[in-house]
């Protein structure tokens, strides 16, 4: 977890770069308190906002951690809220909006949005509810040297090719467990199902309704796809999230991975790994599954919101600070840390996997009010199947039952 709290004094302004004097930071003497996930792109945006605008604030707090989705609603419910902004993604925006915890941003965009493109404005029912600054997706990472050593011809493009390559690597005695994926119990288990469910042509809900639709042939096919890959993943895969999978990759303990594009820059840089790993790592499109053509991935955006339960002056100062960060200066310093939606971004090798996945027709993660309830049910109820304690049919039936209970409590189902 990354946590910073900056107490502001007049002397701090002398330490700021020229960007601090150029930025429009809104009203002075207010509190800016930012909550977000802990990865390089969000570190860059929140850090630039601080560098630009902390000198004019009474308080500037940044809290970046791994479990923001589990605490953000609770943090924004009091009045005043614990944070003035939460940096969110597709699913977590709806999570906050379901509880009416974030405010429309249209007036603030007009006042401070000179650097914001229309395509960055996330509108719900015609109102701007978030400003996106980066795109993201899961995709395939491969070690080309290990594939060549095992006699694998080319980079795998499907689950079936990944399994065949993994078997060759194992048979050659190179690695017993050549595959890593984000499979940590909870959210990651749910998301991995989504990847392969969409790739197999599934829809989480019956058309036009909140009725669940995962106990289906496509759901069975998704579980079969995941189970085939799990044969070649590290035995403790149910404890692996992004930090763990990146660590295994950088340590040279994997040959193929399904990881987030936002990890690409960190994987390819010269920190925390070796030249042998980085020089042979290639980022490509997410694999297809079941003979289909849709990549096993979901397309995402990350962006910032402004809390509803905070004073208007704090909200304005927070928006101004974050808006000041997403410009060409950020690109000049942090171009390779994300697939930025900001002017000045120059796609490099770290962007290749997300770009190829999007071009292949990967589906966006659904932005509907009840999707989090389904995601939670998947993350909780599929674990027994992956442990070998329950059949696929029973696991999917349990998912639908758990979802129905939550959806009825929330008023989405009768």
MOBEL-V72303 format. One record per pair of residues at least 6 apart in sequence whose ideal C-beta (glycine too) atoms are under 6 Angstrom apart, sorted by the first residue. I is the first residue (numbers start at 1). GAP is how many residues later the second one is. If there is no record, write none. Layout:
I;GAP  I;GAP
//
This chain:
1;64  2;36  2;62  3;60  4;58  5;56  6;48  6;54  8;46  8;49  12;43  13;42  16;39  19;33  19;310  20;32  23;29  23;30  23;301  24;296  25;28  25;31  25;295  25;296  26;290  26;291  26;294  27;286  27;289  27;290  28;28  29;29  30;27  30;283  30;284  30;287  31;27  31;28  31;283  32;25  32;28  32;52  32;285  32;286  32;289  33;28  33;50  33;51  34;12  34;28  34;51  35;28  35;33  35;48  35;51  36;6  36;28  36;51  37;31  38;26  38;27  38;28  39;223  40;226  40;297  41;93  41;221  41;296  41;297  42;45  44;290  44;293  45;280  46;16  48;277  48;282  49;272  49;273  49;276  50;10  52;272  53;268  54;6  69;23  72;14  73;26  75;7  75;8  76;25  76;231  79;230  80;229  80;230  81;226  81;228  81;229  84;223  84;226  84;230  84;234  85;219  85;221  85;233  86;219  87;217  88;217  89;211  89;213  90;210  90;275  90;277  91;274  91;281  93;37  94;273  94;275  95;277  96;6  98;271  101;207  102;203  102;206  103;203  103;205  104;23  105;23  106;22  108;211  109;19  112;207  112;208  112;211  115;212  116;15  120;11  120;12  120;221  121;7  122;7  122;8  122;10  130;173  130;175  131;172  131;173  132;169  132;171  132;209  133;170  133;193  133;208  133;209  134;168  134;204  134;205  134;206  134;207  135;166  135;204  136;124  136;125  136;126  136;164  137;124  137;160  137;162  137;217  137;220  138;120  138;122  138;148  138;159  139;122  139;146  139;147  139;214  139;218  140;144  140;146  140;147  141;116  141;118  141;142  142;13  142;114  142;140  143;112  143;137  144;136  144;138  145;135  146;109  150;18  150;19  150;22  150;24  151;17  152;13  152;16  155;129  156;6  156;9  158;129  158;130  159;66  159;128  159;130  162;94  162;125  163;65  166;12  166;13  166;66  169;6  169;9  169;86  170;6  175;80  177;56  177;57  178;54  178;77  178;78  179;50  179;53  179;54  179;77  180;65  180;68  180;74  180;77  181;77  182;6  182;59  182;60  182;63  183;54  183;55  183;57  184;55  184;56  184;57  185;53  185;198  186;193  187;192  188;53  189;190  189;193  190;185  190;188  190;189  192;34  193;29  193;185  194;104  195;101  195;102  196;26  196;29  196;30  196;93  196;100  197;25  198;165  199;90  199;95  199;97  200;18  200;21  200;22  200;89  200;90  201;17  202;16  203;10  204;170  205;8  206;7  210;160  210;197  210;202  210;203  212;188  212;191  214;182  214;185  215;181  215;182  215;185  219;177  220;172  221;69  223;169  225;64  242;18  245;12  245;14  246;17  248;6  249;8  249;18  250;22  250;23  252;25  261;78  261;92  261;93  262;76  264;19  264;86  265;71  265;72  265;85  268;10  268;81  268;82  283;69  283;70  284;69  284;72  285;10  285;71  285;72  285;75  286;9  286;10  286;11  286;71  287;9  289;7  294;67  295;62  295;65  295;67  297;60  297;65  298;67  299;59  299;63  299;65  300;65  304;18  306;9  306;12  306;13  326;16  328;15  328;16  331;11  331;13  331;14  335;11  336;12  336;14  339;12  339;15  370;37  370;42  373;30  373;33  373;34  374;29  377;22  377;25  377;26  378;21  381;14  381;17  381;18  381;21  382;13  384;6  385;7  385;10  407;6
//
